């Protein structure tokens, strides 16, 4: 886990009731035999909060995106959304309707 990811997660825990949090989405995906896998890992690694856990076919990649990084999130989501084990976390929490409700809210930030 990168220092930035640890700092953000710790700040979320310590300051959860004291201030409004920035809206963030984390995508977590595992290894896939897919031509899109290499590109997905490459996009995730560009993110400063990227982390990798496990090895081989049990590896899991994750990256957290803020509203300022919505285009990068959109690009990664388009590669991994069909994979059955892809998780969408909202502010580092697995909450209901992550991919069907919360994630589409981020797309509004693509309008410029």
VEXVEXSE-535384 format. One line per 2 residues: number of its first residue (from 1); for each residue x, y, z of N, C-alpha, C. Coordinates in steps of 0.02 Angstrom, whole numbers, m for minus. Layout:
REM residues N
NUM	X Y Z X Y Z X Y Z; ...;
This chain:
REM residues 112
1	43 m59 0 0 0 0 45 62 0; 29 110 m42 70 170 m46 58 214 15;
3	105 259 28 97 305 85 35 347 78; 21 371 17 m38 413 6 m102 375 21;
5	m106 312 0 m165 271 13 m175 260 87; m121 248 123 m124 237 195 m147 301 230;
7	m118 358 210 m136 422 240 m210 438 229; m234 427 168 m305 441 153 m351 396 194;
9	m335 333 198 m377 286 235 m377 304 309; m319 321 337 m315 340 407 m353 405 420;
11	m348 453 375 m385 516 383 m460 503 381; m482 459 338 m553 442 334 m578 412 400;
13	m538 370 431 m557 339 494 m557 389 551; m505 428 556 m498 475 611 m544 535 607;
15	m561 557 546 m600 617 538 m669 604 509; m694 544 517 m755 524 484 m815 567 502;
17	m820 591 564 m878 630 584 m864 705 587; m801 725 580 m784 794 591 m785 837 529;
19	m784 809 471 m785 849 410 m812 807 352; m838 843 304 m863 808 245 m805 777 206;
21	m814 716 185 m762 682 147 m769 697 73; m713 695 40 m716 699 m33 m743 632 m58;
23	m782 635 m110 m811 576 m140 m757 539 m179; m743 477 m161 m691 437 m194 m718 368 m210;
25	m695 342 m265 m713 274 m287 m649 234 m293; m649 173 m265 m593 127 m272 m616 68 m314;
27	m577 52 m364 m589 m9 m404 m539 m61 m382; m565 m121 m369 m523 m178 m349 m537 m234 m399;
29	m485 m260 m430 m494 m314 m478 m437 m364 m473; m451 m425 m492 m402 m478 m487 m375 m497 m556;
31	m332 m547 m556 m302 m572 m617 m354 m602 m663; m348 m587 m726 m392 m615 m777 m351 m635 m839;
33	m372 m690 m869 m343 m708 m934 m384 m670 m985; m361 m611 m1001 m398 m566 m1045 m348 m520 m1079;
35	m360 m503 m1142 m316 m455 m1174 m319 m386 m1141; m370 m372 m1103 m378 m307 m1069 m340 m303 m1003;
37	m318 m361 m977 m288 m363 m910 m225 m319 m905; m180 m326 m952 m117 m288 m950 m130 m213 m952;
39	m175 m192 m994 m192 m120 m998 m225 m96 m933; m268 m138 m903 m301 m120 m840 m250 m110 m785;
41	m202 m155 m779 m150 m149 m728 m108 m86 m741; m92 m73 m804 m54 m13 m821 m91 51 m800;
43	m156 54 m814 m195 113 m795 m199 120 m719; m209 65 m684 m213 67 m611 m147 89 m580;
45	m92 66 m608 m25 82 m580 m9 157 m588; m39 191 m634 m28 263 m642 m56 303 m584;
47	m103 274 m548 m136 309 m493 m90 309 m432; m82 366 m398 m38 368 m339 m60 324 m281;
49	m123 304 m279 m147 261 m225 m147 187 m243; m118 170 m299 m117 101 m323 m86 55 m270;
51	m117 m3 m261 m87 m55 m220 m100 m123 m250; m56 m169 m235 m60 m237 m261 m52 m284 m202;
53	m97 m332 m197 m94 m382 m144 m98 m451 m175; m60 m497 m147 m59 m565 m172 m10 m574 m229;
55	m7 m635 m255 38 m650 m310 4 m697 m359; 32 m701 m418 7 m747 m469 m66 m736 m485;
57	m103 m791 m491 m174 m785 m508 m217 m761 m451; m187 m753 m391 m225 m727 m333 m210 m653 m319;
59	m178 m621 m366 m161 m550 m357 m224 m507 m362; m227 m454 m323 m281 m404 m327 m250 m335 m332;
61	m276 m296 m378 m253 m228 m390 m307 m181 m367; m287 m124 m340 m337 m74 m322 m309 m4 m332;
63	m353 42 m349 m335 112 m357 m395 154 m339; m383 209 m304 m436 253 m281 m435 317 m322;
65	m495 338 m344 m501 397 m386 m548 448 m355; m527 511 m358 m568 566 m335 m607 594 m395;
67	m648 643 m382 m687 674 m436 m642 709 m487; m582 728 m467 m535 759 m513 m504 708 m561;
69	m509 645 m545 m478 592 m586 m529 548 m620; m588 575 m632 m644 536 m657 m631 506 m727;
71	m593 540 m768 m579 513 m835 m536 450 m831; m488 450 m785 m447 390 m775 m489 333 m747;
73	m533 349 m700 m578 299 m672 m622 269 m727; m650 311 m769 m693 289 m824 m655 242 m871;
75	m593 259 m888 m553 216 m932 m541 148 m901; m523 146 m837 m511 83 m803 m575 42 m797;
77	m629 75 m778 m694 40 m770 m714 7 m835; m704 40 m891 m723 11 m956 m684 m52 m973;
79	m627 m62 m941 m588 m123 m952 m608 m179 m904; m629 m163 m843 m638 m215 m792 m710 m228 m771;
81	m758 m190 m797 m826 m196 m771 m859 m264 m783; m838 m299 m835 m869 m364 m850 m841 m421 m808;
83	m786 m409 m773 m754 m462 m734 m794 m472 m670; m812 m532 m656 m856 m548 m600 m830 m529 m531;
85	m765 m524 m522 m739 m510 m456 m719 m436 m446; m736 m393 m493 m720 m322 m486 m763 m291 m431;
87	m732 m256 m385 m768 m223 m330 m765 m148 m339; m819 m114 m319 m822 m42 m318 m832 m20 m246;
89	m783 15 m219 m787 39 m150 m800 114 m151; m842 138 m107 m857 209 m102 m826 234 m38;
91	m780 281 m44 m741 306 14 m713 249 55; m683 201 20 m649 143 49 m695 93 83;
93	m760 97 69 m808 52 100 m848 15 46; m861 m48 60 m902 m88 15 m975 m77 35;
95	m1009 m34 m2 m1078 m18 15 m1124 m41 m42; m1188 m51 m28 m1234 m75 m80 m1236 m29 m140;
97	m1246 m59 m197 m1255 m24 m261 m1194 16 m283; m1135 m5 m264 m1074 30 m283 m1067 40 m358;
99	m1077 m13 m396 m1068 m7 m468 m1130 16 m505; m1189 7 m476 m1250 25 m513 m1277 93 m494;
101	m1256 122 m438 m1281 188 m418 m1225 237 m406; m1178 221 m361 m1126 268 m342 m1078 282 m398;
103	m1056 231 m433 m1009 241 m488 m1038 285 m543; m1100 274 m565 m1128 320 m616 m1133 393 m593;
105	m1138 404 m527 m1137 474 m504 m1071 508 m521; m1017 470 m523 m952 499 m540 m951 523 m613;
107	m991 492 m656 m989 511 m727 m1012 583 m737; m1050 610 m691 m1071 681 m696 m1010 727 m694;
109	m957 706 m662 m896 746 m658 m857 746 m724; m878 705 m771 m846 705 m837 m871 762 m881;
111	m928 790 m862 m957 845 m901 m918 908 m886; m893 938 m938 m852 999 m928 m879 1057 m967;
